[in-house]
Amino acid sequence: MRNIVARLCMSEDGIVERPELWLPRRALDQLMPGSGTVLFGRRTFERYAGSLGGLHNTRNLVVGSRPVVARPGTELLQGDTRRVLTALKTVPGEDLHVIGSLTLIRSLLRWRLVDEMSLLIHPVAAGRGTLLDRRQLRLISMCARDGGVLEANYRVRYATIAAPSTALMPTGRWGGTRSRDRVASTPRAAARTHA
Protein backbone atom coordinates (compact mmCIF):
# COMPACT_ATOMS: atom_id res chain seq x y z
CA MET A 1 0.00 0.00 0.00
CA ARG A 2 1.32 3.44 -0.94
CA ASN A 3 1.66 6.32 1.49
CA ILE A 4 0.38 9.82 0.87
CA VAL A 5 3.06 12.29 1.93
CA ALA A 6 2.04 15.94 2.31
CA ARG A 7 4.92 18.35 1.65
CA LEU A 8 4.71 21.99 2.77
CA CYS A 9 6.96 24.99 3.38
CA MET A 10 6.50 26.50 6.85
CA SER A 11 7.82 29.67 8.45
CA GLU A 12 9.40 29.61 11.90
CA ASP A 13 6.15 30.98 13.34
CA GLY A 14 4.11 28.09 11.91
CA ILE A 15 2.59 29.74 8.79
CA VAL A 16 2.10 27.41 5.80
CA GLU A 17 -0.04 29.58 3.54
CA ARG A 18 1.36 31.10 0.31
CA PRO A 19 5.11 30.68 0.94
CA GLU A 20 5.97 32.76 -2.12
CA LEU A 21 4.86 35.84 -0.12
CA TRP A 22 7.43 35.35 2.62
CA LEU A 23 10.24 33.35 0.97
CA PRO A 24 12.85 35.03 -1.21
CA ARG A 25 13.16 32.10 -3.67
CA ARG A 26 10.74 29.78 -5.38
CA ALA A 27 9.39 27.64 -2.55
CA LEU A 28 7.57 24.83 -4.31
CA ASP A 29 10.63 23.82 -6.34
CA GLN A 30 12.20 22.72 -3.04
CA LEU A 31 9.23 20.44 -2.37
CA MET A 32 9.24 18.58 -5.68
CA PRO A 33 10.36 14.95 -5.46
CA GLY A 34 12.83 13.70 -8.05
CA SER A 35 10.35 11.16 -9.41
CA GLY A 36 7.08 9.46 -8.58
CA THR A 37 3.52 10.74 -8.47
CA VAL A 38 2.64 14.28 -7.40
CA LEU A 39 -0.85 15.40 -6.39
CA PHE A 40 -1.85 19.04 -6.75
CA GLY A 41 -4.98 20.89 -5.78
CA ARG A 42 -6.53 22.82 -8.67
CA ARG A 43 -5.62 26.29 -7.37
CA THR A 44 -2.03 25.37 -6.58
CA PHE A 45 -1.60 23.76 -9.99
CA GLU A 46 -3.06 26.74 -11.84
CA ARG A 47 -0.92 29.17 -9.83
CA TYR A 48 2.44 27.40 -10.03
CA ALA A 49 2.48 24.82 -12.84
CA GLY A 50 4.14 27.18 -15.30
CA SER A 51 7.04 27.96 -12.96
CA LEU A 52 7.70 24.57 -11.35
CA GLY A 53 10.83 22.73 -12.35
CA GLY A 54 10.85 18.94 -12.34
CA LEU A 55 7.25 18.43 -13.52
CA HIS A 56 8.50 16.46 -16.52
CA ASN A 57 10.11 13.83 -14.21
CA THR A 58 6.91 13.03 -12.32
CA ARG A 59 3.39 11.78 -12.94
CA ASN A 60 1.24 14.83 -12.17
CA LEU A 61 -2.31 14.39 -10.93
CA VAL A 62 -4.60 17.36 -10.32
CA VAL A 63 -7.50 17.06 -7.89
CA GLY A 64 -10.26 19.54 -8.56
CA SER A 65 -13.98 19.88 -8.89
CA ARG A 66 -13.66 22.30 -11.81
CA PRO A 67 -11.82 21.84 -15.12
CA VAL A 68 -8.12 22.67 -15.24
CA VAL A 69 -6.13 23.99 -18.18
CA ALA A 70 -4.48 20.86 -19.52
CA ARG A 71 -0.70 20.62 -19.64
CA PRO A 72 1.33 17.80 -21.19
CA GLY A 73 1.88 14.94 -18.75
CA THR A 74 -0.91 16.02 -16.39
CA GLU A 75 -4.00 14.03 -15.50
CA LEU A 76 -7.18 15.36 -13.88
CA LEU A 77 -8.67 13.06 -11.24
CA GLN A 78 -12.43 13.08 -11.66
CA GLY A 79 -15.19 11.73 -9.46
CA ASP A 80 -15.38 11.45 -5.71
CA THR A 81 -11.94 12.61 -4.57
CA ARG A 82 -11.96 10.56 -1.39
CA ARG A 83 -12.79 7.31 -3.21
CA VAL A 84 -10.34 7.96 -6.04
CA LEU A 85 -7.42 8.67 -3.69
CA THR A 86 -8.29 5.73 -1.43
CA ALA A 87 -8.20 3.47 -4.50
CA LEU A 88 -4.98 5.10 -5.72
CA LYS A 89 -3.29 4.32 -2.40
CA THR A 90 -3.95 0.61 -2.88
CA VAL A 91 -2.22 0.48 -6.28
CA PRO A 92 1.40 -0.72 -5.88
CA GLY A 93 4.07 1.89 -6.57
CA GLU A 94 5.97 4.80 -5.11
CA ASP A 95 4.50 7.15 -2.52
CA LEU A 96 2.08 9.89 -3.58
CA HIS A 97 3.34 13.41 -2.78
CA VAL A 98 0.92 16.29 -2.21
CA ILE A 99 2.80 19.50 -2.97
CA GLY A 100 1.77 22.74 -1.28
CA SER A 101 -1.99 22.34 -1.71
CA LEU A 102 -3.25 23.37 1.72
CA THR A 103 -6.97 22.91 1.00
CA LEU A 104 -6.36 19.44 -0.43
CA ILE A 105 -4.12 18.49 2.51
CA ARG A 106 -6.78 19.56 5.01
CA SER A 107 -9.36 17.42 3.21
CA LEU A 108 -7.00 14.45 3.15
CA LEU A 109 -6.31 14.85 6.88
CA ARG A 110 -10.03 14.98 7.59
CA TRP A 111 -10.50 11.78 5.56
CA ARG A 112 -7.50 10.15 7.33
CA LEU A 113 -5.62 9.57 4.08
CA VAL A 114 -2.33 11.38 4.84
CA ASP A 115 0.31 9.04 6.24
CA GLU A 116 3.28 11.38 6.55
CA MET A 117 3.92 15.12 6.60
CA SER A 118 7.19 16.63 5.42
CA LEU A 119 7.79 20.25 6.41
CA LEU A 120 10.57 22.52 5.21
CA ILE A 121 10.84 24.97 8.11
CA HIS A 122 12.42 28.24 6.98
CA PRO A 123 14.09 30.73 9.36
CA VAL A 124 11.67 33.46 8.34
CA ALA A 125 8.81 34.99 10.33
CA ALA A 126 5.81 35.25 8.02
CA GLY A 127 3.77 37.28 10.52
CA ARG A 128 0.29 36.24 9.52
CA GLY A 129 -1.43 33.56 7.55
CA THR A 130 -2.78 30.05 8.05
CA LEU A 131 -1.17 27.98 10.79
CA LEU A 132 -0.67 24.23 10.62
CA ASP A 133 -2.11 22.26 13.53
CA ARG A 134 0.71 19.88 14.46
CA ARG A 135 -0.94 18.18 17.44
CA GLN A 136 -1.55 14.95 15.54
CA LEU A 137 1.98 14.78 14.12
CA ARG A 138 4.78 12.65 15.60
CA LEU A 139 8.34 13.56 14.59
CA ILE A 140 10.18 10.68 12.89
CA SER A 141 13.24 12.49 11.46
CA MET A 142 14.80 15.92 11.12
CA CYS A 143 17.79 17.19 9.19
CA ALA A 144 19.38 20.54 8.40
CA ARG A 145 19.53 21.88 4.87
CA ASP A 146 21.28 24.83 3.29
CA GLY A 147 20.34 28.32 4.43
CA GLY A 148 19.19 27.31 7.91
CA VAL A 149 16.22 25.34 6.60
CA LEU A 150 15.12 22.33 8.64
CA GLU A 151 13.40 19.39 7.02
CA ALA A 152 11.11 17.72 9.56
CA ASN A 153 9.30 14.50 8.70
CA TYR A 154 6.29 13.48 10.74
CA ARG A 155 4.03 10.44 10.95
CA VAL A 156 0.36 11.42 11.21
CA ARG A 157 -1.38 9.94 14.27
CA TYR A 158 -5.14 9.83 14.03
CA ALA A 159 -7.20 9.64 17.20
CA THR A 160 -9.00 6.36 17.64
CA ILE A 161 -12.74 6.58 17.71
CA ALA A 162 -14.36 4.39 20.35
CA ALA A 163 -17.57 2.65 19.40
CA PRO A 164 -20.47 3.51 21.72
CA SER A 165 -21.28 0.78 24.20
CA THR A 166 -24.87 -0.45 24.38
CA ALA A 167 -24.42 -2.23 27.70
CA LEU A 168 -23.53 0.87 29.72
CA MET A 169 -25.28 4.20 30.09
CA PRO A 170 -24.39 7.33 32.07
CA THR A 171 -26.41 7.70 35.28
CA GLY A 172 -26.73 11.46 35.26
CA ARG A 173 -25.29 13.80 37.86
CA TRP A 174 -24.10 10.97 40.12
CA GLY A 175 -21.53 9.96 37.49
CA GLY A 176 -20.21 6.52 36.73
CA THR A 177 -21.96 3.98 34.58
CA ARG A 178 -24.51 1.29 35.28
CA SER A 179 -25.94 -1.44 33.15
CA ARG A 180 -29.19 -0.62 31.40
CA ASP A 181 -31.38 -3.03 33.35
CA ARG A 182 -30.53 -1.33 36.68
CA VAL A 183 -31.39 2.21 35.63
CA ALA A 184 -34.92 3.25 36.56
CA SER A 185 -37.08 3.97 33.54
CA THR A 186 -39.74 6.17 35.22
CA PRO A 187 -39.31 9.28 37.40
CA ARG A 188 -41.16 7.66 40.38
CA ALA A 189 -38.96 4.55 40.36
CA ALA A 190 -35.90 6.79 40.03
CA ALA A 191 -36.87 8.75 43.15
CA ARG A 192 -37.28 5.50 45.13
CA THR A 193 -33.98 4.11 43.86
CA HIS A 194 -31.87 7.18 44.70
CA ALA A 195 -33.70 8.41 47.84
CYANA upper distance limits for C-alpha pairs under 8 A (distance plus 0.5 A):
  1 MET  CA     89 LYS  CA      6.43
  1 MET  CA     90 THR  CA      5.42
  1 MET  CA     91 VAL  CA      7.18
  1 MET  CA     92 PRO  CA      6.59
  1 MET  CA     93 GLY  CA      8.45
  2 ARG  CA     89 LYS  CA      5.42
  2 ARG  CA     90 THR  CA      6.78
  2 ARG  CA     91 VAL  CA      7.56
  2 ARG  CA     92 PRO  CA      6.96
  2 ARG  CA     93 GLY  CA      6.96
  2 ARG  CA     94 GLU  CA      6.90
  2 ARG  CA     95 ASP  CA      5.64
  2 ARG  CA     96 LEU  CA      7.51
  3 ASN  CA     89 LYS  CA      7.10
  3 ASN  CA     95 ASP  CA      5.48
  3 ASN  CA     96 LEU  CA      6.71
  3 ASN  CA    114 VAL  CA      7.76
  3 ASN  CA    115 ASP  CA      6.14
  3 ASN  CA    116 GLU  CA      7.84
  4 ILE  CA     89 LYS  CA      7.88
  4 ILE  CA     95 ASP  CA      6.46
  4 ILE  CA     96 LEU  CA      5.26
  4 ILE  CA     97 HIS  CA      6.41
  4 ILE  CA     98 VAL  CA      7.69
  4 ILE  CA    113 LEU  CA      7.32
  4 ILE  CA    114 VAL  CA      5.55
  4 ILE  CA    115 ASP  CA      5.93
  4 ILE  CA    116 GLU  CA      7.07
  5 VAL  CA     95 ASP  CA      7.45
  5 VAL  CA     96 LEU  CA      6.59
  5 VAL  CA     97 HIS  CA      5.35
  5 VAL  CA     98 VAL  CA      6.64
  5 VAL  CA    114 VAL  CA      6.69
  5 VAL  CA    115 ASP  CA      6.56
  5 VAL  CA    116 GLU  CA      5.21
  5 VAL  CA    117 MET  CA      6.02
  5 VAL  CA    118 SER  CA      7.43
  6 ALA  CA     97 HIS  CA      6.33
  6 ALA  CA     98 VAL  CA      5.17
  6 ALA  CA     99 ILE  CA      6.91
  6 ALA  CA    100 GLY  CA      8.19
  6 ALA  CA    105 ILE  CA      7.17
  6 ALA  CA    114 VAL  CA      7.30
  6 ALA  CA    116 GLU  CA      6.85
  6 ALA  CA    117 MET  CA      5.25
  6 ALA  CA    118 SER  CA      6.56
  7 ARG  CA     31 LEU  CA      6.75
  7 ARG  CA     97 HIS  CA      7.32
  7 ARG  CA     98 VAL  CA      6.43
  7 ARG  CA     99 ILE  CA      5.70
  7 ARG  CA    100 GLY  CA      6.64
  7 ARG  CA    117 MET  CA      6.49
  7 ARG  CA    118 SER  CA      5.23
  7 ARG  CA    119 LEU  CA      6.38
  7 ARG  CA    120 LEU  CA      8.37
  8 LEU  CA     16 VAL  CA      7.23
  8 LEU  CA     31 LEU  CA      7.52
  8 LEU  CA     99 ILE  CA      7.04
  8 LEU  CA    100 GLY  CA      5.56
  8 LEU  CA    117 MET  CA      8.41
  8 LEU  CA    118 SER  CA      6.97
  8 LEU  CA    119 LEU  CA      5.57
  8 LEU  CA    120 LEU  CA      6.86
  9 CYS  CA     16 VAL  CA      6.44
  9 CYS  CA     19 PRO  CA      6.96
  9 CYS  CA     27 ALA  CA      7.44
  9 CYS  CA     28 LEU  CA      8.22
  9 CYS  CA     31 LEU  CA      8.17
  9 CYS  CA    100 GLY  CA      7.82
  9 CYS  CA    119 LEU  CA      6.19
  9 CYS  CA    120 LEU  CA      5.24
  9 CYS  CA    121 ILE  CA      6.62
  9 CYS  CA    122 HIS  CA      7.80
 10 MET  CA     14 GLY  CA      6.32
 10 MET  CA     15 ILE  CA      5.94
 10 MET  CA     16 VAL  CA      5.11
 10 MET  CA     17 GLU  CA      8.45
 10 MET  CA     19 PRO  CA      7.87
 10 MET  CA    119 LEU  CA      6.89
 10 MET  CA    120 LEU  CA      6.42
 10 MET  CA    121 ILE  CA      5.27
 10 MET  CA    122 HIS  CA      6.67
 11 SER  CA     15 ILE  CA      5.74
 11 SER  CA     16 VAL  CA      7.19
 11 SER  CA    121 ILE  CA      6.10
 11 SER  CA    122 HIS  CA      5.54
 11 SER  CA    123 PRO  CA      6.93
 11 SER  CA    124 VAL  CA      5.91
 11 SER  CA    125 ALA  CA      6.23
 11 SER  CA    126 ALA  CA      6.45
 12 GLU  CA    121 ILE  CA      6.67
 12 GLU  CA    122 HIS  CA      6.43
 12 GLU  CA    123 PRO  CA      5.96
 12 GLU  CA    124 VAL  CA      6.22
 12 GLU  CA    125 ALA  CA      6.14
 12 GLU  CA    126 ALA  CA      8.23
 13 ASP  CA    124 VAL  CA      8.35
 13 ASP  CA    125 ALA  CA      6.17
 13 ASP  CA    126 ALA  CA      7.33
 13 ASP  CA    127 GLY  CA      7.80
 14 GLY  CA    131 LEU  CA      5.90
 14 GLY  CA    132 LEU  CA      6.77
 15 ILE  CA    126 ALA  CA      6.93
 15 ILE  CA    127 GLY  CA      8.33
 15 ILE  CA    128 ARG  CA      7.43
 15 ILE  CA    129 GLY  CA      6.19
 15 ILE  CA    130 THR  CA      5.94
 15 ILE  CA    131 LEU  CA      5.12
 15 ILE  CA    132 LEU  CA      7.15
 16 VAL  CA    102 LEU  CA      8.35
 16 VAL  CA    129 GLY  CA      7.81
 16 VAL  CA    130 THR  CA      6.49
 16 VAL  CA    131 LEU  CA      6.50
 16 VAL  CA    132 LEU  CA      6.90
 17 GLU  CA    102 LEU  CA      7.73
 17 GLU  CA    129 GLY  CA      6.31
 17 GLU  CA    130 THR  CA      5.80
 17 GLU  CA    131 LEU  CA      8.01
 18 ARG  CA     22 TRP  CA      8.26
 19 PRO  CA     23 LEU  CA      6.28
 19 PRO  CA     27 ALA  CA      6.81
 20 GLU  CA     24 PRO  CA      7.80
 20 GLU  CA     25 ARG  CA      7.88
 20 GLU  CA     26 ARG  CA      7.01
 20 GLU  CA     27 ALA  CA      6.67
 22 TRP  CA    124 VAL  CA      7.86
 22 TRP  CA    125 ALA  CA      8.34
 22 TRP  CA    126 ALA  CA      6.14
 23 LEU  CA     27 ALA  CA      7.26
 23 LEU  CA    124 VAL  CA      8.01
 26 ARG  CA     30 GLN  CA      8.08
 27 ALA  CA     31 LEU  CA      7.71
 28 LEU  CA     32 MET  CA      7.12
 28 LEU  CA     52 LEU  CA      7.55
 28 LEU  CA     99 ILE  CA      7.78
 28 LEU  CA    100 GLY  CA      7.37
 29 ASP  CA     52 LEU  CA      6.35
 29 ASP  CA     53 GLY  CA      6.62
 29 ASP  CA     54 GLY  CA      8.23
 31 LEU  CA     99 ILE  CA      7.03
 31 LEU  CA    100 GLY  CA      8.38
 31 LEU  CA    120 LEU  CA      8.47
 32 MET  CA     54 GLY  CA      7.36
 32 MET  CA     99 ILE  CA      7.54
 33 PRO  CA     38 VAL  CA      8.48
 33 PRO  CA     54 GLY  CA      8.47
 33 PRO  CA     58 THR  CA      8.41
 33 PRO  CA     97 HIS  CA      8.17
 34 GLY  CA     54 GLY  CA      7.56
 34 GLY  CA     57 ASN  CA      7.24
 34 GLY  CA     58 THR  CA      7.83
 35 SER  CA     57 ASN  CA      6.01
 35 SER  CA     58 THR  CA      5.38
 35 SER  CA     59 ARG  CA      8.33
 36 GLY  CA     57 ASN  CA      8.25
 36 GLY  CA     58 THR  CA      5.67
 36 GLY  CA     59 ARG  CA      6.67
 36 GLY  CA     94 GLU  CA      6.42
 36 GLY  CA     95 ASP  CA      7.48
 36 GLY  CA     96 LEU  CA      7.58
 36 GLY  CA     97 HIS  CA      8.45
 37 THR  CA     58 THR  CA      6.12
 37 THR  CA     59 ARG  CA      5.10
 37 THR  CA     60 ASN  CA      6.47
 37 THR  CA     61 LEU  CA      7.81
 37 THR  CA     94 GLU  CA      7.75
 37 THR  CA     95 ASP  CA      7.51
 37 THR  CA     96 LEU  CA      5.67
 37 THR  CA     97 HIS  CA      6.78
 38 VAL  CA     58 THR  CA      7.13
 38 VAL  CA     59 ARG  CA      6.62
 38 VAL  CA     60 ASN  CA      5.50
 38 VAL  CA     61 LEU  CA      6.58
 38 VAL  CA     96 LEU  CA      6.35
 38 VAL  CA     97 HIS  CA      5.26
 38 VAL  CA     98 VAL  CA      6.33
 38 VAL  CA     99 ILE  CA      7.35
 39 LEU  CA     60 ASN  CA      6.68
 39 LEU  CA     61 LEU  CA      5.37
 39 LEU  CA     62 VAL  CA      6.27
 39 LEU  CA     63 VAL  CA      7.51
 39 LEU  CA     96 LEU  CA      7.35
 39 LEU  CA     97 HIS  CA      6.38
 39 LEU  CA     98 VAL  CA      5.12
 39 LEU  CA     99 ILE  CA      6.97
 40 PHE  CA     44 THR  CA      6.83
 40 PHE  CA     45 PHE  CA      6.23
 40 PHE  CA     60 ASN  CA      8.03
 40 PHE  CA     61 LEU  CA      6.77
 40 PHE  CA     62 VAL  CA      5.31
 40 PHE  CA     63 VAL  CA      6.59
 40 PHE  CA     98 VAL  CA      6.49
 40 PHE  CA     99 ILE  CA      6.52
 40 PHE  CA    100 GLY  CA      8.03
 40 PHE  CA    101 SER  CA      6.53
 40 PHE  CA    104 LEU  CA      8.27
 41 GLY  CA     45 PHE  CA      6.61
 41 GLY  CA     62 VAL  CA      6.26
 41 GLY  CA     63 VAL  CA      5.54
 41 GLY  CA     64 GLY  CA      6.61
 41 GLY  CA    101 SER  CA      5.76
 41 GLY  CA    103 THR  CA      7.85
 41 GLY  CA    104 LEU  CA      6.21
 42 ARG  CA     46 GLU  CA      6.62
 42 ARG  CA     62 VAL  CA      6.53
 42 ARG  CA     63 VAL  CA      6.39
 42 ARG  CA     64 GLY  CA      5.47
 42 ARG  CA     66 ARG  CA      8.31
 42 ARG  CA     68 VAL  CA      7.27
 43 ARG  CA     47 ARG  CA      6.54
 43 ARG  CA    101 SER  CA      8.30
 44 THR  CA     48 TYR  CA      6.50
 44 THR  CA     49 ALA  CA      8.24
 44 THR  CA    100 GLY  CA      7.54
 44 THR  CA    101 SER  CA      6.23
 45 PHE  CA     49 ALA  CA      5.59
 45 PHE  CA     62 VAL  CA      7.58
 46 GLU  CA     50 GLY  CA      8.50
 46 GLU  CA     68 VAL  CA      7.84
 46 GLU  CA     69 VAL  CA      8.06
 48 TYR  CA     52 LEU  CA      6.62
 54 GLY  CA     58 THR  CA      7.61
 55 LEU  CA     59 ARG  CA      8.21
 55 LEU  CA     60 ASN  CA      7.64
 56 HIS  CA     73 GLY  CA      7.65
 59 ARG  CA     73 GLY  CA      7.29
 59 ARG  CA     74 THR  CA      7.45
 60 ASN  CA     73 GLY  CA      7.11
 60 ASN  CA     74 THR  CA      5.38
 60 ASN  CA     75 GLU  CA      6.76
 61 LEU  CA     74 THR  CA      6.37
 61 LEU  CA     75 GLU  CA      5.39
 61 LEU  CA     76 LEU  CA      6.27
 61 LEU  CA     77 LEU  CA      7.00
 62 VAL  CA     74 THR  CA      7.73
 62 VAL  CA     75 GLU  CA      6.69
 62 VAL  CA     76 LEU  CA      5.33
 62 VAL  CA     77 LEU  CA      6.49
 63 VAL  CA     76 LEU  CA      6.74
 63 VAL  CA     77 LEU  CA      5.85
 63 VAL  CA     78 GLN  CA      7.88
 63 VAL  CA     81 THR  CA      7.61
 63 VAL  CA    104 LEU  CA      8.41
 64 GLY  CA     68 VAL  CA      8.19
 64 GLY  CA     76 LEU  CA      7.94
 64 GLY  CA     77 LEU  CA      7.69
 64 GLY  CA     78 GLN  CA      7.99
 65 SER  CA     78 GLN  CA      8.01
 68 VAL  CA     76 LEU  CA      8.00
 70 ALA  CA     74 THR  CA      7.28
 70 ALA  CA     75 GLU  CA      8.44
 77 LEU  CA     81 THR  CA      7.94
 77 LEU  CA     84 VAL  CA      7.97
 78 GLN  CA     84 VAL  CA      8.38
 79 GLY  CA     84 VAL  CA      7.53
 80 ASP  CA     84 VAL  CA      6.64
 81 THR  CA     85 LEU  CA      6.56
 82 ARG  CA     86 THR  CA      6.56
 82 ARG  CA    108 LEU  CA      8.28
 82 ARG  CA    111 TRP  CA      7.71
 83 ARG  CA     87 ALA  CA      6.63
 84 VAL  CA     88 LEU  CA      6.59
 85 LEU  CA     89 LYS  CA      6.64
 86 THR  CA     90 THR  CA      7.37
 86 THR  CA    113 LEU  CA      7.73
 87 ALA  CA     91 VAL  CA      7.41
 89 LYS  CA     96 LEU  CA      8.33
 98 VAL  CA    105 ILE  CA      7.75
101 SER  CA    105 ILE  CA      6.59
102 LEU  CA    106 ARG  CA      6.64
103 THR  CA    107 SER  CA      6.88
104 LEU  CA    108 LEU  CA      6.67
105 ILE  CA    109 LEU  CA      6.59
105 ILE  CA    114 VAL  CA      8.19
106 ARG  CA    110 ARG  CA      6.68
107 SER  CA    111 TRP  CA      6.71
108 LEU  CA    112 ARG  CA      6.52
108 LEU  CA    113 LEU  CA      5.65
108 LEU  CA    114 VAL  CA      6.34
109 LEU  CA    113 LEU  CA      6.51
109 LEU  CA    114 VAL  CA      6.16
112 ARG  CA    158 TYR  CA      7.61
114 VAL  CA    156 VAL  CA      7.41
115 ASP  CA    155 ARG  CA      6.66
115 ASP  CA    156 VAL  CA      6.00
116 GLU  CA    153 ASN  CA      7.61
116 GLU  CA    154 TYR  CA      6.07
116 GLU  CA    155 ARG  CA      5.06
116 GLU  CA    156 VAL  CA      6.00
117 MET  CA    137 LEU  CA      8.28
117 MET  CA    153 ASN  CA      6.31
117 MET  CA    154 TYR  CA      5.55
117 MET  CA    155 ARG  CA      6.89
117 MET  CA    156 VAL  CA      7.40
118 SER  CA    151 GLU  CA      7.48
118 SER  CA    152 ALA  CA      6.30
118 SER  CA    153 ASN  CA      4.94
118 SER  CA    154 TYR  CA      6.75
119 LEU  CA    150 LEU  CA      8.44
119 LEU  CA    151 GLU  CA      6.20
119 LEU  CA    152 ALA  CA      5.72
119 LEU  CA    153 ASN  CA      6.87
120 LEU  CA    149 VAL  CA      6.96
120 LEU  CA    150 LEU  CA      6.21
120 LEU  CA    151 GLU  CA      5.09
120 LEU  CA    152 ALA  CA      7.00
121 ILE  CA    149 VAL  CA      6.10
121 ILE  CA    150 LEU  CA      5.56
121 ILE  CA    151 GLU  CA      6.73
121 ILE  CA    152 ALA  CA      7.90
122 HIS  CA    148 GLY  CA      7.40
122 HIS  CA    149 VAL  CA      5.29
122 HIS  CA    150 LEU  CA      7.20
123 PRO  CA    148 GLY  CA      6.81
123 PRO  CA    149 VAL  CA      6.93
136 GLN  CA    156 VAL  CA      6.40
136 GLN  CA    157 ARG  CA      5.67
136 GLN  CA    158 TYR  CA      6.94
136 GLN  CA    159 ALA  CA      8.43
137 LEU  CA    154 TYR  CA      6.13
137 LEU  CA    155 ARG  CA      6.25
137 LEU  CA    156 VAL  CA      5.24
137 LEU  CA    157 ARG  CA      6.39
138 ARG  CA    154 TYR  CA      5.66
138 ARG  CA    155 ARG  CA      5.71
138 ARG  CA    156 VAL  CA      6.86
138 ARG  CA    157 ARG  CA      7.36
139 LEU  CA    152 ALA  CA      7.59
139 LEU  CA    153 ASN  CA      6.54
139 LEU  CA    154 TYR  CA      4.86
139 LEU  CA    155 ARG  CA      6.95
140 ILE  CA    152 ALA  CA      8.34
140 ILE  CA    153 ASN  CA      6.23
140 ILE  CA    154 TYR  CA      5.75
140 ILE  CA    155 ARG  CA      6.96
141 SER  CA    152 ALA  CA      6.46
141 SER  CA    153 ASN  CA      5.71
141 SER  CA    154 TYR  CA      7.56
142 MET  CA    150 LEU  CA      7.38
142 MET  CA    151 GLU  CA      6.06
142 MET  CA    152 ALA  CA      4.90
142 MET  CA    153 ASN  CA      6.67
143 CYS  CA    150 LEU  CA      6.31
143 CYS  CA    151 GLU  CA      5.87
143 CYS  CA    152 ALA  CA      7.22
144 ALA  CA    148 GLY  CA      7.29
144 ALA  CA    149 VAL  CA      6.52
144 ALA  CA    150 LEU  CA      5.13
144 ALA  CA    151 GLU  CA      6.75
145 ARG  CA    149 VAL  CA      5.59
145 ARG  CA    150 LEU  CA      6.33
145 ARG  CA    151 GLU  CA      7.46
165 SER  CA    169 MET  CA      8.40
167 ALA  CA    179 SER  CA      6.21
167 ALA  CA    180 ARG  CA      6.75
168 LEU  CA    177 THR  CA      6.48
168 LEU  CA    178 ARG  CA      6.17
168 LEU  CA    179 SER  CA      5.29
168 LEU  CA    180 ARG  CA      6.60
169 MET  CA    177 THR  CA      6.09
169 MET  CA    178 ARG  CA      6.51
169 MET  CA    179 SER  CA      6.95
169 MET  CA    180 ARG  CA      6.84
170 PRO  CA    175 GLY  CA      7.17
170 PRO  CA    176 GLY  CA      6.80
170 PRO  CA    177 THR  CA      5.34
170 PRO  CA    178 ARG  CA      7.35
171 THR  CA    175 GLY  CA      6.31
171 THR  CA    176 GLY  CA      6.97
171 THR  CA    177 THR  CA      6.34
171 THR  CA    178 ARG  CA      7.19
171 THR  CA    183 VAL  CA      7.93
178 ARG  CA    182 ARG  CA      7.22
178 ARG  CA    183 VAL  CA      7.45
179 SER  CA    183 VAL  CA      7.51
183 VAL  CA    190 ALA  CA      8.29
184 ALA  CA    189 ALA  CA      6.20
184 ALA  CA    190 ALA  CA      5.56
184 ALA  CA    193 THR  CA      7.91
185 SER  CA    189 ALA  CA      7.59
185 SER  CA    190 ALA  CA      7.67
186 THR  CA    190 ALA  CA      6.69
187 PRO  CA    191 ALA  CA      6.77
188 ARG  CA    192 ARG  CA      7.00
189 ALA  CA    193 THR  CA      6.60
190 ALA  CA    194 HIS  CA      6.68
191 ALA  CA    195 ALA  CA      6.17
